[in-house]
Amino acid sequence: MILNRCAQLPGDAPASVNPRHVVAEVAARYNLTPAQVRGEWRYPDLMAARREIALRLRAEGFSYPAIGRALSRTHATIITL
């Protein structure tokens, strides 16, 4: 069985909100690139941007695993942001 990685999972928000757009918008406000936000570094400005992204996506109804996929993190990491 082949799974579509872009398929919507239970707990994901409707398609009206695109996580990539949220990541790009917040990254631009912090003068970062989306790749830096999804990267491995843990500088304070990167952590603040990730936290803001996670909070915005969670407010839109995204699940922790969906937010983790958007930020290249595990759902447990998103919970602790």
C-alpha positions, 0 to 999 in steps of 0.5 A: 500500500502506497501512502500519500505523504501529503494526505491529510491525517485526522487532526490536521487542519483544513487545507485553507491554511498552508503550513509552508506559508506560515513557516515562510511568513514567520521566518521572513519576520525574523530575517531567517530562511525557512531552511534555517527554521527547519534546520538543526540549530537552536539559537534563540531567534530560531527557537522563537520563530519555531515557537511562534509557528507552532502556536499559530499552526496549533491555533489553526487546528493542526495536530502536533505530528502535522506541526512536527512535519512542517518544522522537521521535528518530532511531535514530542519536540513540538509539545515542549516548545 
